[in-house]
Amino acid sequence: ERVWSFTILTTEPNRRIAALHDRMPVILPREQHSRWLEATPEEAHALMAPCADELLDFHPVSTEVNSPRHNHRGLIEPIAMQTDLLSGN
């Protein structure tokens, strides 16, 4: 029986993400996909480096993303930055 699944591998954060979290997903450029699939464990580990800062862009979103009960396109829409969201108040 075939089981469809996936795994998200994480690595240390790049400079931009480090301000938000202590890890980030491994993001491979398209040109490295084949290399990843054919890699030895050592070669794969070497590819698990943080991606370049300029490849990522981010913005604040609703705290609704924290619950699997919410599943709509609006979850990725930017919201106005509020200082109380950052401080936890």
MMTF fields as JSON, N, C-alpha, C and O atoms, coordinates in Angstrom:
{
  "mmtfVersion": "1.0.0",
  "mmtfProducer": "UNKNOWN",
  "numBonds": 355,
  "numAtoms": 356,
  "numGroups": 89,
  "numChains": 1,
  "numModels": 1,
  "chainsPerModel": [1],
  "groupsPerChain": [89],
  "chainIdList": ["A"],
  "bondAtomList": [4, 2, 8, 6, 12, 10, 16, 14, 20, 18, 24, 22, 28, 26, 32, 30, 36, 34, 40, 38, 44, 42, 48, 46, 52, 50, 56, 54, 60, 58, 64, 62, 68, 66, 72, 70, 76, 74, 80, 78, 84, 82, 88, 86, 92, 90, 96, 94, 100, 98, 104, 102, 108, 106, 112, 110, 116, 114, 120, 118, 124, 122, 128, 126, 132, 130, 136, 134, 140, 138, 144, 142, 148, 146, 152, 150, 156, 154, 160, 158, 164, 162, 168, 166, 172, 170, 176, 174, 180, 178, 184, 182, 188, 186, 192, 190, 196, 194, 200, 198, 204, 202, 208, 206, 212, 210, 216, 214, 220, 218, 224, 222, 228, 226, 232, 230, 236, 234, 240, 238, 244, 242, 248, 246, 252, 250, 256, 254, 260, 258, 264, 262, 268, 266, 272, 270, 276, 274, 280, 278, 284, 282, 288, 286, 292, 290, 296, 294, 300, 298, 304, 302, 308, 306, 312, 310, 316, 314, 320, 318, 324, 322, 328, 326, 332, 330, 336, 334, 340, 338, 344, 342, 348, 346, 352, 350],
  "bondOrderList": [1, 1, 1, 1, 1, 1, 1, 1, 1, 1, 1, 1, 1, 1, 1, 1, 1, 1, 1, 1, 1, 1, 1, 1, 1, 1, 1, 1, 1, 1, 1, 1, 1, 1, 1, 1, 1, 1, 1, 1, 1, 1, 1, 1, 1, 1, 1, 1, 1, 1, 1, 1, 1, 1, 1, 1, 1, 1, 1, 1, 1, 1, 1, 1, 1, 1, 1, 1, 1, 1, 1, 1, 1, 1, 1, 1, 1, 1, 1, 1, 1, 1, 1, 1, 1, 1, 1, 1],
  "groupList": [{"groupName": "GLU", "atomNameList": ["N", "CA", "C", "O"], "elementList": ["N", "C", "C", "O"], "formalChargeList": [0, 0, 0, 0], "bondAtomList": [1, 0, 2, 1, 3, 2], "bondOrderList": [1, 1, 2], "singleLetterCode": "E", "chemCompType": "L-PEPTIDE LINKING"}, {"groupName": "ARG", "atomNameList": ["N", "CA", "C", "O"], "elementList": ["N", "C", "C", "O"], "formalChargeList": [0, 0, 0, 0], "bondAtomList": [1, 0, 2, 1, 3, 2], "bondOrderList": [1, 1, 2], "singleLetterCode": "R", "chemCompType": "L-PEPTIDE LINKING"}, {"groupName": "VAL", "atomNameList": ["N", "CA", "C", "O"], "elementList": ["N", "C", "C", "O"], "formalChargeList": [0, 0, 0, 0], "bondAtomList": [1, 0, 2, 1, 3, 2], "bondOrderList": [1, 1, 2], "singleLetterCode": "V", "chemCompType": "L-PEPTIDE LINKING"}, {"groupName": "TRP", "atomNameList": ["N", "CA", "C", "O"], "elementList": ["N", "C", "C", "O"], "formalChargeList": [0, 0, 0, 0], "bondAtomList": [1, 0, 2, 1, 3, 2], "bondOrderList": [1, 1, 2], "singleLetterCode": "W", "chemCompType": "L-PEPTIDE LINKING"}, {"groupName": "SER", "atomNameList": ["N", "CA", "C", "O"], "elementList": ["N", "C", "C", "O"], "formalChargeList": [0, 0, 0, 0], "bondAtomList": [1, 0, 2, 1, 3, 2], "bondOrderList": [1, 1, 2], "singleLetterCode": "S", "chemCompType": "L-PEPTIDE LINKING"}, {"groupName": "PHE", "atomNameList": ["N", "CA", "C", "O"], "elementList": ["N", "C", "C", "O"], "formalChargeList": [0, 0, 0, 0], "bondAtomList": [1, 0, 2, 1, 3, 2], "bondOrderList": [1, 1, 2], "singleLetterCode": "F", "chemCompType": "L-PEPTIDE LINKING"}, {"groupName": "THR", "atomNameList": ["N", "CA", "C", "O"], "elementList": ["N", "C", "C", "O"], "formalChargeList": [0, 0, 0, 0], "bondAtomList": [1, 0, 2, 1, 3, 2], "bondOrderList": [1, 1, 2], "singleLetterCode": "T", "chemCompType": "L-PEPTIDE LINKING"}, {"groupName": "ILE", "atomNameList": ["N", "CA", "C", "O"], "elementList": ["N", "C", "C", "O"], "formalChargeList": [0, 0, 0, 0], "bondAtomList": [1, 0, 2, 1, 3, 2], "bondOrderList": [1, 1, 2], "singleLetterCode": "I", "chemCompType": "L-PEPTIDE LINKING"}, {"groupName": "LEU", "atomNameList": ["N", "CA", "C", "O"], "elementList": ["N", "C", "C", "O"], "formalChargeList": [0, 0, 0, 0], "bondAtomList": [1, 0, 2, 1, 3, 2], "bondOrderList": [1, 1, 2], "singleLetterCode": "L", "chemCompType": "L-PEPTIDE LINKING"}, {"groupName": "PRO", "atomNameList": ["N", "CA", "C", "O"], "elementList": ["N", "C", "C", "O"], "formalChargeList": [0, 0, 0, 0], "bondAtomList": [1, 0, 2, 1, 3, 2], "bondOrderList": [1, 1, 2], "singleLetterCode": "P", "chemCompType": "L-PEPTIDE LINKING"}, {"groupName": "ASN", "atomNameList": ["N", "CA", "C", "O"], "elementList": ["N", "C", "C", "O"], "formalChargeList": [0, 0, 0, 0], "bondAtomList": [1, 0, 2, 1, 3, 2], "bondOrderList": [1, 1, 2], "singleLetterCode": "N", "chemCompType": "L-PEPTIDE LINKING"}, {"groupName": "ALA", "atomNameList": ["N", "CA", "C", "O"], "elementList": ["N", "C", "C", "O"], "formalChargeList": [0, 0, 0, 0], "bondAtomList": [1, 0, 2, 1, 3, 2], "bondOrderList": [1, 1, 2], "singleLetterCode": "A", "chemCompType": "L-PEPTIDE LINKING"}, {"groupName": "HIS", "atomNameList": ["N", "CA", "C", "O"], "elementList": ["N", "C", "C", "O"], "formalChargeList": [0, 0, 0, 0], "bondAtomList": [1, 0, 2, 1, 3, 2], "bondOrderList": [1, 1, 2], "singleLetterCode": "H", "chemCompType": "L-PEPTIDE LINKING"}, {"groupName": "ASP", "atomNameList": ["N", "CA", "C", "O"], "elementList": ["N", "C", "C", "O"], "formalChargeList": [0, 0, 0, 0], "bondAtomList": [1, 0, 2, 1, 3, 2], "bondOrderList": [1, 1, 2], "singleLetterCode": "D", "chemCompType": "L-PEPTIDE LINKING"}, {"groupName": "MET", "atomNameList": ["N", "CA", "C", "O"], "elementList": ["N", "C", "C", "O"], "formalChargeList": [0, 0, 0, 0], "bondAtomList": [1, 0, 2, 1, 3, 2], "bondOrderList": [1, 1, 2], "singleLetterCode": "M", "chemCompType": "L-PEPTIDE LINKING"}, {"groupName": "GLN", "atomNameList": ["N", "CA", "C", "O"], "elementList": ["N", "C", "C", "O"], "formalChargeList": [0, 0, 0, 0], "bondAtomList": [1, 0, 2, 1, 3, 2], "bondOrderList": [1, 1, 2], "singleLetterCode": "Q", "chemCompType": "L-PEPTIDE LINKING"}, {"groupName": "CYS", "atomNameList": ["N", "CA", "C", "O"], "elementList": ["N", "C", "C", "O"], "formalChargeList": [0, 0, 0, 0], "bondAtomList": [1, 0, 2, 1, 3, 2], "bondOrderList": [1, 1, 2], "singleLetterCode": "C", "chemCompType": "L-PEPTIDE LINKING"}, {"groupName": "GLY", "atomNameList": ["N", "CA", "C", "O"], "elementList": ["N", "C", "C", "O"], "formalChargeList": [0, 0, 0, 0], "bondAtomList": [1, 0, 2, 1, 3, 2], "bondOrderList": [1, 1, 2], "singleLetterCode": "G", "chemCompType": "PEPTIDE LINKING"}],
  "groupTypeList": [0, 1, 2, 3, 4, 5, 6, 7, 8, 6, 6, 0, 9, 10, 1, 1, 7, 11, 11, 8, 12, 13, 1, 14, 9, 2, 7, 8, 9, 1, 0, 15, 12, 4, 1, 3, 8, 0, 11, 6, 9, 0, 0, 11, 12, 11, 8, 14, 11, 9, 16, 11, 13, 0, 8, 8, 13, 5, 12, 9, 2, 4, 6, 0, 2, 10, 4, 9, 1, 12, 10, 12, 1, 17, 8, 7, 0, 9, 7, 11, 14, 15, 6, 13, 8, 8, 4, 17, 10],
  "groupIdList": [1, 2, 3, 4, 5, 6, 7, 8, 9, 10, 11, 12, 13, 14, 15, 16, 17, 18, 19, 20, 21, 22, 23, 24, 25, 26, 27, 28, 29, 30, 31, 32, 33, 34, 35, 36, 37, 38, 39, 40, 41, 42, 43, 44, 45, 46, 47, 48, 49, 50, 51, 52, 53, 54, 55, 56, 57, 58, 59, 60, 61, 62, 63, 64, 65, 66, 67, 68, 69, 70, 71, 72, 73, 74, 75, 76, 77, 78, 79, 80, 81, 82, 83, 84, 85, 86, 87, 88, 89],
  "secStructList": [7, 7, 7, 7, 7, 7, 7, 7, 7, 3, 3, 7, 7, 7, 2, 2, 2, 2, 6, 6, 7, 1, 7, 3, 3, 7, 7, 7, 7, 4, 4, 4, 2, 2, 2, 2, 2, 2, 7, 7, 2, 2, 2, 2, 2, 2, 2, 7, 1, 7, 7, 7, 4, 4, 4, 7, 7, 7, 7, 7, 7, 7, 4, 4, 4, 4, 7, 6, 6, 7, 7, 1, 4, 4, 4, 4, 1, 7, 7, 7, 7, 7, 2, 2, 2, 2, 2, 6, 7],
  "xCoordList": [0.841, 0.0, 0.891, 1.855, 0.553, 1.309, 0.787, -0.421, 1.7, 1.355, 1.922, 3.133, 1.053, 1.492, 1.775, 0.905, 2.977, 3.344, 4.427, 4.93, 4.77, 5.87, 6.5, 5.931, 7.672, 8.401, 8.948, 9.406, 8.901, 9.517, 10.808, 10.781, 11.93, 13.229, 13.556, 13.305, 14.109, 14.475, 15.981, 16.689, 16.438, 17.847, 17.95, 16.936, 19.154, 19.328, 18.78, 18.768, 18.331, 17.734, 18.787, 19.934, 18.37, 19.245, 19.123, 18.379, 19.829, 19.884, 18.494, 18.165, 17.679, 16.359, 15.416, 14.687, 15.419, 14.506, 14.954, 14.12, 16.245, 16.764, 16.098, 15.981, 15.667, 14.985, 13.597, 13.016, 13.062, 11.724, 11.699, 10.812, 12.687, 12.636, 14.029, 14.927, 14.211, 15.524, 15.756, 16.806, 14.797, 14.976, 14.081, 13.195, 14.332, 13.534, 13.512, 14.365, 12.555, 12.546, 13.762, 14.27, 14.219, 15.245, 14.554, 13.536, 15.096, 14.523, 15.585, 16.608, 15.33, 16.3, 15.918, 14.759, 16.873, 16.605, 16.284, 16.779, 15.477, 15.056, 16.23, 16.14, 17.315, 18.457, 19.145, 20.005, 18.785, 19.366, 18.42, 18.797, 17.209, 16.251, 16.792, 16.728, 17.32, 17.85, 19.036, 19.174, 19.883, 21.044, 20.596, 21.185, 19.554, 19.019, 18.511, 18.798, 17.76, 17.153, 18.181, 17.919, 19.336, 20.376, 21.526, 22.503, 21.424, 22.54, 22.749, 21.817, 23.992, 24.315, 23.861, 23.59, 23.774, 23.404, 24.325, 23.856, 25.612, 26.55, 26.301, 26.331, 26.053, 25.778, 24.456, 24.357, 23.453, 22.168, 22.317, 21.739, 23.091, 23.303, 23.955, 23.616, 24.881, 25.553, 24.575, 24.797, 23.509, 22.513, 21.527, 20.758, 21.547, 20.572, 21.001, 20.853, 21.514, 21.947, 20.807, 19.927, 20.816, 19.793, 19.877, 20.965, 18.726, 18.723, 19.16, 19.196, 19.484, 19.927, 18.814, 17.637, 19.195, 18.229, 17.295, 16.095, 17.831, 17.034, 15.997, 15.164, 16.029, 15.047, 13.719, 12.728, 13.687, 12.475, 11.911, 12.639, 10.598, 9.89, 8.794, 8.242, 8.476, 7.436, 6.72, 7.217, 5.542, 4.722, 3.872, 3.643, 3.4, 2.564, 1.217, 0.663, 0.703, -0.602, -1.431, -0.923, -2.68, -3.592, -3.145, -2.566, -3.414, -3.125, -4.035, -3.857, -5.0, -5.838, -4.998, -5.431, -3.811, -2.963, -2.517, -2.045, -2.658, -2.222, -3.183, -2.885, -4.318, -5.307, -5.676, -5.958, -5.678, -6.074, -7.565, -8.003, -8.349, -9.781, -9.992, -11.047, -9.004, -9.113, -8.405, -7.258, -9.091, -8.511, -9.144, -10.061, -8.642, -9.144, -8.007, -7.001, -8.184, -7.147, -6.744, -5.604, -7.651, -7.366, -6.279, -5.74, -5.946, -4.908, -3.539, -2.701, -3.301, -1.992, -1.986, -0.962, -3.119, -3.198, -2.453, -2.566, -1.694, -0.981, -1.956, -3.05, -1.555, -2.311, -1.408, -0.19, -2.01, -1.233, -0.421, -0.924, 0.823, 1.705, 1.274, 1.104, 1.1, 0.744, 1.832, 2.242, 2.284, 3.376, 2.95, 3.785, 1.648, 1.226, 1.298, 1.408, 1.239, 1.407, 2.83, 3.056, 3.784, 5.183, 5.565, 6.408, 4.956, 5.327, 4.541, 4.876, 3.502, 2.687, 1.626, 0.987, 1.416, 0.381, -0.943, -1.915],
  "yCoordList": [-1.18, 0.0, 1.25, 1.341, 2.191, 3.447, 4.427, 4.609, 5.039, 6.055, 7.382, 7.519, 8.352, 9.681, 10.498, 10.649, 11.019, 11.806, 12.803, 12.79, 13.65, 14.588, 14.91, 14.644, 15.48, 15.884, 17.284, 17.602, 18.1, 19.422, 19.351, 19.159, 19.507, 19.522, 20.945, 21.884, 21.105, 22.443, 22.544, 21.546, 23.778, 24.079, 25.356, 25.937, 25.777, 27.036, 28.172, 28.058, 29.253, 30.341, 31.19, 31.284, 31.803, 32.805, 34.088, 34.119, 35.115, 36.348, 36.955, 37.368, 37.013, 37.641, 36.837, 37.41, 35.529, 34.687, 34.575, 34.379, 34.694, 34.581, 35.577, 35.31, 36.711, 37.703, 37.215, 37.739, 36.198, 35.69, 34.315, 34.013, 33.474, 32.091, 31.47, 31.976, 30.374, 29.744, 28.663, 28.021, 28.451, 27.511, 27.927, 28.769, 27.321, 27.615, 26.374, 25.499, 26.28, 25.141, 25.168, 26.235, 23.989, 23.893, 24.237, 23.636, 25.188, 25.61, 25.404, 26.089, 24.449, 24.146, 24.858, 24.806, 25.518, 26.094, 24.974, 23.856, 25.26, 24.274, 23.519, 22.318, 24.223, 23.576, 22.542, 21.799, 22.483, 21.487, 20.316, 19.397, 20.328, 19.257, 17.889, 16.955, 17.747, 16.451, 16.031, 14.862, 16.99, 16.687, 16.137, 15.185, 16.733, 16.284, 14.848, 14.023, 14.559, 13.235, 12.132, 10.969, 12.485, 11.496, 11.528, 10.795, 12.348, 12.59, 11.445, 10.729, 11.299, 10.44, 11.188, 12.386, 10.527, 11.246, 12.434, 13.484, 12.282, 13.379, 14.55, 15.709, 14.241, 15.3, 16.009, 17.23, 15.243, 15.841, 16.766, 17.853, 16.341, 17.173, 18.504, 19.545, 18.47, 19.697, 20.655, 21.866, 20.142, 20.986, 21.625, 22.507, 21.193, 21.67, 22.967, 23.11, 23.882, 25.177, 26.191, 26.022, 27.231, 28.275, 28.91, 29.081, 29.26, 29.926, 31.382, 31.915, 31.997, 33.394, 34.309, 34.091, 35.32, 36.269, 36.855, 36.983, 37.21, 37.909, 37.02, 37.529, 35.72, 34.83, 34.81, 34.293, 35.363, 35.337, 36.72, 37.702, 36.766, 37.978, 37.536, 36.447, 38.336, 37.953, 39.185, 40.306, 38.953, 40.02, 39.444, 38.235, 40.289, 39.781, 39.298, 39.884, 38.22, 37.667, 37.468, 37.603, 37.156, 36.951, 35.781, 34.814, 35.874, 34.766, 33.574, 32.52, 33.714, 32.575, 31.438, 30.285, 31.746, 30.697, 29.687, 28.606, 30.016, 29.128, 27.979, 27.115, 27.95, 26.901, 26.185, 26.838, 24.855, 24.119, 24.246, 23.826, 24.814, 25.03, 26.074, 26.11, 26.919, 27.976, 27.533, 27.089, 27.654, 27.234, 28.053, 27.598, 29.261, 30.117, 30.988, 31.193, 31.488, 32.268, 33.526, 33.98, 34.072, 35.284, 35.112, 36.101, 33.873, 33.632, 34.152, 34.446, 34.269, 34.741, 36.224, 36.761, 36.88, 38.312, 39.111, 38.809, 40.126, 40.953, 41.677, 42.064, 41.849, 42.67, 43.806, 43.75, 44.83, 45.948, 45.471, 44.741, 45.888, 45.517, 46.252, 47.471, 45.503, 46.076, 45.698, 44.539, 46.654, 46.373, 45.367, 44.616, 45.336, 44.386, 42.946, 42.019, 42.739, 41.394, 40.91, 39.723, 41.812, 41.435, 41.236, 40.397, 41.992, 41.898, 40.836, 40.51, 40.301, 39.283, 39.854, 39.103, 41.166, 41.804, 41.913, 42.422],
  "zCoordList": [0.0, 0.0, 0.0, 0.759, -0.85, -0.924, 0.127, 0.283, 0.826, 1.815, 1.33, 1.158, 1.113, 0.693, 1.941, 2.799, 2.044, 3.204, 2.817, 1.693, 3.744, 3.532, 4.871, 5.93, 4.801, 5.986, 5.75, 4.653, 6.759, 6.685, 7.497, 8.713, 6.813, 7.483, 7.887, 7.131, 9.063, 9.523, 9.71, 9.842, 9.715, 9.903, 10.733, 11.122, 10.995, 11.72, 10.86, 9.634, 11.469, 10.691, 9.98, 10.418, 8.874, 8.27, 9.102, 10.082, 8.728, 9.53, 9.739, 10.851, 8.69, 8.802, 9.68, 10.49, 9.534, 10.305, 11.759, 12.643, 12.021, 13.391, 14.339, 15.535, 13.818, 14.656, 15.079, 16.03, 14.364, 14.649, 15.298, 16.096, 14.949, 15.412, 15.393, 14.719, 16.132, 16.212, 15.157, 15.16, 14.26, 13.15, 11.995, 12.14, 10.856, 9.658, 8.77, 8.921, 7.847, 6.92, 6.004, 5.66, 5.616, 4.577, 3.259, 2.916, 2.531, 1.251, 0.186, 0.169, -0.705, -1.759, -3.049, -3.464, -3.686, -5.002, -5.993, -5.846, -6.977, -7.967, -8.588, -8.842, -8.828, -9.477, -8.576, -9.049, -7.299, -6.393, -6.103, -5.375, -6.652, -6.373, -6.768, -5.968, -7.976, -8.418, -7.561, -7.2, -7.246, -6.403, -5.054, -4.543, -4.477, -3.194, -3.286, -2.418, -4.334, -4.473, -4.703, -4.398, -5.232, -5.527, -4.517, -4.673, -3.51, -2.579, -1.601, -1.236, -1.194, -0.061, 1.199, 1.126, 2.327, 3.557, 3.845, 4.284, 3.606, 3.855, 2.906, 3.32, 1.626, 0.646, 0.965, 0.842, 1.372, 1.73, 2.927, 2.95, 3.921, 5.099, 4.718, 5.281, 3.774, 3.335, 2.644, 2.657, 2.049, 1.377, 2.352, 1.969, 3.588, 4.57, 5.249, 6.463, 4.498, 5.013, 4.881, 4.037, 5.697, 5.542, 4.166, 3.617, 3.613, 2.302, 2.464, 3.573, 1.363, 1.371, 1.888, 1.603, 2.64, 3.212, 2.167, 2.408, 1.017, 0.007, -0.686, -1.437, -0.455, -1.065, -0.32, -0.836, 0.882, 1.693, 1.915, 2.068, 1.928, 2.303, 3.263, 3.103, 4.231, 5.171, 5.69, 5.587, 6.249, 6.807, 7.934, 7.973, 8.854, 9.941, 9.397, 8.467, 9.992, 9.623, 10.89, 12.004, 10.713, 11.83, 12.703, 12.208, 13.991, 14.902, 14.632, 15.242, 13.74, 13.347, 12.756, 12.768, 12.243, 11.664, 12.716, 12.365, 13.989, 15.061, 15.331, 16.156, 14.661, 14.906, 13.607, 12.602, 13.618, 12.412, 12.101, 11.03, 13.013, 12.741, 11.663, 11.028, 11.451, 10.445, 9.178, 9.22, 8.058, 6.781, 5.666, 4.982, 5.499, 4.422, 3.903, 4.582, 2.707, 2.033, 2.809, 2.708, 3.56, 4.321, 5.359, 5.856, 5.698, 6.703, 6.278, 7.131, 4.984, 4.525, 4.173, 3.75, 4.345, 4.062, 5.127, 6.315, 4.714, 5.696, 6.629, 6.219, 7.861, 8.808, 9.26, 9.09, 9.832, 10.353, 11.551, 12.404, 11.604, 12.71, 13.964, 13.956, 15.039, 16.319, 17.332, 17.405, 18.088, 19.031, 20.089, 20.594, 20.439, 21.458, 20.944, 21.746, 19.624, 19.073, 19.277, 19.511, 19.192, 19.341, 20.805, 21.121, 21.679, 23.092, 23.854, 24.993, 23.229, 23.896, 24.806, 25.543, 24.78, 25.618, 24.889, 25.447]
}
